[in-house]
Amino acid sequence: MAAGDDVDIQFTIKDALGVAVNLTNGTLDWYMKESADSVTAILHKTSTQVTQLEITNAPGGICVVHLLAADTQALAANKYFHGIKLLEQDSTHHFLAEGYITLSPALI
C-alpha cells in the first residue's frame, strides 16, 4: 500500500474453529501503531462511524476498514502494526486480528 492512497481493507473474522464471529451486537475498533509495543495509535477507525469501519455482513464476521488518502499521506514509508478488536455490549474486549501493514512511499 502506498502512502496517500485510498484503500479498503476487508476482514473476515473467524474463531479458532473457523466459524464466523457474529459482529451483530458489538463495536469494532481498528488501529495502526508504530509497533506492537506502541501505546498510542497513529490511526484509529471505529464501526460507530460507517465511513471509517463498516460491518458489511455482521453474522458472517465481515467488515471493511476505509482508509482515505489523508489518513496516510503524511506517514513515512515503514512497516506498521495494526489490529482490530470487538467491544461487546457488556464491555468485554476481544482482539480479533493483528498483523503488519507495509506502507511504501507515495507514488505521486
C-alpha positions as CSV (number, residue, x, y, z in Angstrom):
1,M,0.0,0.0,0.0
2,A,1.4,3.4,-0.9
3,A,1.1,6.5,1.4
4,G,-1.7,8.7,0.3
5,D,-3.8,6.0,-1.4
6,D,-7.5,5.4,-0.7
7,V,-7.6,1.7,0.4
8,D,-10.3,-0.6,1.8
9,I,-9.1,-3.4,4.0
10,Q,-11.6,-6.3,4.3
11,F,-11.5,-8.6,7.3
12,T,-13.4,-11.9,7.6
13,I,-13.3,-12.7,11.3
14,K,-13.4,-16.3,12.3
15,D,-12.9,-18.1,15.6
16,A,-10.3,-20.9,16.3
17,L,-12.6,-23.4,14.7
18,G,-13.0,-21.4,11.5
19,V,-16.6,-20.3,12.3
20,A,-17.5,-16.7,11.5
21,V,-17.6,-14.4,14.6
22,N,-21.0,-12.7,14.7
23,L,-20.4,-8.9,14.9
24,T,-24.1,-8.0,15.4
25,N,-24.1,-6.6,18.9
26,G,-20.7,-5.0,19.2
27,T,-18.5,-2.2,18.1
28,L,-15.3,-2.7,16.2
29,D,-12.1,-0.6,16.6
30,W,-9.2,-0.8,14.2
31,Y,-5.9,0.8,14.9
32,M,-2.5,1.3,13.4
33,K,0.6,1.9,15.5
34,E,4.4,2.3,15.0
35,S,4.9,-1.1,16.6
36,A,3.2,-3.8,18.6
37,D,4.6,-2.2,21.7
38,S,3.5,1.3,21.0
39,V,0.8,2.7,23.4
40,T,-0.6,5.3,21.0
41,A,-2.3,4.6,17.7
42,I,-1.3,6.6,14.7
43,L,-4.7,5.9,13.1
44,H,-7.9,4.7,14.6
45,K,-11.2,3.8,12.9
46,T,-14.5,2.7,14.6
47,S,-17.6,1.0,13.4
48,T,-19.7,3.7,15.1
49,Q,-18.7,5.7,12.0
50,V,-19.5,3.5,9.0
51,T,-17.5,5.8,6.7
52,Q,-14.4,4.7,8.7
53,L,-15.1,1.0,9.5
54,E,-18.2,-0.7,8.0
55,I,-19.6,-4.0,9.1
56,T,-20.8,-5.4,5.8
57,N,-22.1,-8.8,7.0
58,A,-22.4,-9.0,10.7
59,P,-23.4,-12.7,11.1
60,G,-20.7,-13.6,8.6
61,G,-18.0,-11.7,10.5
62,I,-17.1,-9.4,7.6
63,C,-16.1,-5.8,7.9
64,V,-14.2,-3.2,5.9
65,V,-11.7,-0.5,7.1
66,H,-11.9,2.5,4.9
67,L,-8.5,4.3,4.7
68,L,-8.5,7.7,3.0
69,A,-5.6,9.3,1.2
70,A,-5.4,11.9,4.0
71,D,-5.0,9.1,6.6
72,T,-1.6,8.0,5.4
73,Q,-0.2,10.8,3.1
74,A,2.0,12.3,5.9
75,L,3.3,8.9,7.2
76,A,6.8,7.7,6.4
77,A,7.3,4.6,4.4
78,N,7.6,1.9,7.1
79,K,6.1,-1.4,8.4
80,Y,3.3,-0.6,10.8
81,F,1.4,-2.8,13.3
82,H,-2.4,-2.9,13.0
83,G,-5.2,-4.8,14.7
84,I,-8.9,-4.9,15.2
85,K,-10.9,-5.5,18.3
86,L,-14.5,-6.1,19.2
87,L,-16.2,-4.4,22.2
88,E,-19.3,-6.2,23.2
89,Q,-22.3,-4.6,24.9
90,D,-21.2,-5.9,28.3
91,S,-17.8,-4.1,27.8
92,T,-15.9,-7.3,27.1
93,H,-13.0,-6.8,24.6
94,H,-11.8,-9.4,22.1
95,F,-8.7,-8.9,20.0
96,L,-9.8,-10.4,16.6
97,A,-6.9,-9.9,14.3
98,E,-3.5,-8.2,14.2
99,G,-0.5,-8.0,11.9
100,Y,1.6,-5.6,9.8
101,I,1.0,-3.2,7.0
102,T,3.9,-2.1,4.8
103,L,3.5,1.5,3.7
104,S,5.5,2.4,0.7
105,P,6.3,6.0,-0.4
106,A,3.6,7.9,-2.2
107,L,3.6,7.2,-5.9
108,I,2.6,10.7,-7.0
